[in-house]
Amino acid sequence: MIDTILSIPFFINTKLGTGPHWDHWPFGPGFGDLNASLLKIAFCALILGFIIVFLRVLFGPKGFFRDHEMDREAEEMRIKQLETLDEQLEAGEISELDYKFTKKKILH
């Protein structure tokens, strides 16, 4: 098993003709050349993107571990804001245009 793991970097170095700076990629010493530096940054960005998507799936809207109590509370607050907005429109405190924009902001 360990021979297989150790042979992967050797395979990459021999078959692709890359230099010894690829031995400890992506977190080796120094910056190397420009391509290696850009690939390190891209690799880190890929890992960060994967973490963000993973957390979004777990805790985002309709996520597996999302607290549904918070969703219920948010919906109650939204309903209360809409009722207050309707009361302000009926009392003449805000214009029709302000009512439309504020309602659109609350619903989205």
C-alpha positions as CSV (number, residue, x, y, z in Angstrom):
1,M,0.0,0.0,0.0
2,I,2.7,2.5,1.0
3,D,4.6,1.7,-2.2
4,T,1.6,2.7,-4.2
5,I,1.2,6.0,-2.4
6,L,4.9,6.8,-2.8
7,S,4.9,5.9,-6.5
8,I,2.2,8.5,-7.3
9,P,4.5,11.5,-7.0
10,F,7.2,9.5,-8.8
11,F,4.8,8.7,-11.6
12,I,3.9,12.4,-11.9
13,N,7.5,13.5,-11.9
14,T,8.7,11.0,-14.5
15,K,5.7,10.8,-16.9
16,L,4.9,14.5,-17.0
17,G,8.5,15.7,-17.0
18,T,8.1,18.1,-14.1
19,G,10.9,19.2,-11.9
20,P,11.7,18.4,-8.3
21,H,9.7,21.4,-7.0
22,W,6.6,19.2,-7.5
23,D,7.7,16.7,-4.8
24,H,6.0,18.5,-2.0
25,W,3.3,20.3,-3.9
26,P,1.2,22.2,-3.0
27,F,2.8,23.2,0.3
28,G,6.5,22.8,-0.3
29,P,9.1,25.3,0.7
30,G,9.4,28.5,-1.3
31,F,7.3,29.8,-4.2
32,G,9.0,28.1,-7.2
33,D,8.1,29.5,-10.5
34,L,5.0,31.5,-11.4
35,N,3.0,28.5,-12.7
36,A,3.6,26.5,-9.5
37,S,2.5,29.5,-7.4
38,L,-0.6,30.0,-9.4
39,L,-1.4,26.3,-9.1
40,K,-1.0,26.5,-5.4
41,I,-3.4,29.4,-5.2
42,A,-5.9,27.5,-7.4
43,F,-5.6,24.4,-5.3
44,C,-6.3,26.3,-2.1
45,A,-9.2,28.1,-3.8
46,L,-10.6,24.7,-4.9
47,I,-10.4,23.4,-1.3
48,L,-12.0,26.5,0.1
49,G,-14.8,26.3,-2.5
50,F,-15.5,22.7,-1.6
51,I,-15.7,23.6,2.1
52,I,-18.1,26.5,1.3
53,V,-20.4,24.2,-0.9
54,F,-20.2,21.5,1.7
55,L,-21.3,23.8,4.5
56,R,-24.0,25.3,2.3
57,V,-25.5,21.9,1.7
58,L,-25.4,21.0,5.4
59,F,-26.6,24.3,6.9
60,G,-28.1,26.3,4.0
61,P,-31.7,26.6,3.1
62,K,-33.3,23.1,3.4
63,G,-30.0,21.9,4.8
64,F,-29.7,18.6,6.7
65,F,-28.5,20.3,9.9
66,R,-30.4,23.6,9.6
67,D,-32.3,24.7,12.7
68,H,-36.0,24.7,11.6
69,E,-36.9,26.7,14.7
70,M,-35.0,29.7,13.3
71,D,-36.8,29.4,10.0
72,R,-40.2,29.5,11.8
73,E,-39.1,32.6,13.8
74,A,-37.9,34.3,10.6
75,E,-41.3,33.6,9.0
76,E,-43.1,35.0,12.0
77,M,-41.0,38.2,11.9
78,R,-41.6,38.6,8.1
79,I,-45.4,38.3,8.6
80,K,-45.2,40.9,11.4
81,Q,-43.2,43.3,9.2
82,L,-45.7,42.9,6.4
83,E,-48.6,43.7,8.8
84,T,-46.8,46.8,10.1
85,L,-46.1,47.9,6.5
86,D,-49.8,47.5,5.6
87,E,-50.8,49.6,8.7
88,Q,-48.3,52.3,7.7
89,L,-49.8,52.4,4.2
90,E,-53.4,52.6,5.4
91,A,-52.4,55.4,7.9
92,G,-50.7,57.3,5.1
93,E,-47.3,57.3,6.7
94,I,-45.6,55.9,3.6
95,S,-46.3,56.3,-0.1
96,E,-47.4,53.6,-2.5
97,L,-44.0,53.4,-4.1
98,D,-42.3,53.0,-0.7
99,Y,-44.8,50.3,0.2
100,K,-44.0,48.4,-3.0
101,F,-40.2,48.6,-2.6
102,T,-40.3,47.7,1.1
103,K,-42.6,44.8,0.6
104,K,-40.4,43.5,-2.2
105,K,-37.4,43.8,0.1
106,I,-39.2,41.9,3.0
107,L,-40.3,39.1,0.7
108,H,-36.9,38.5,-0.9
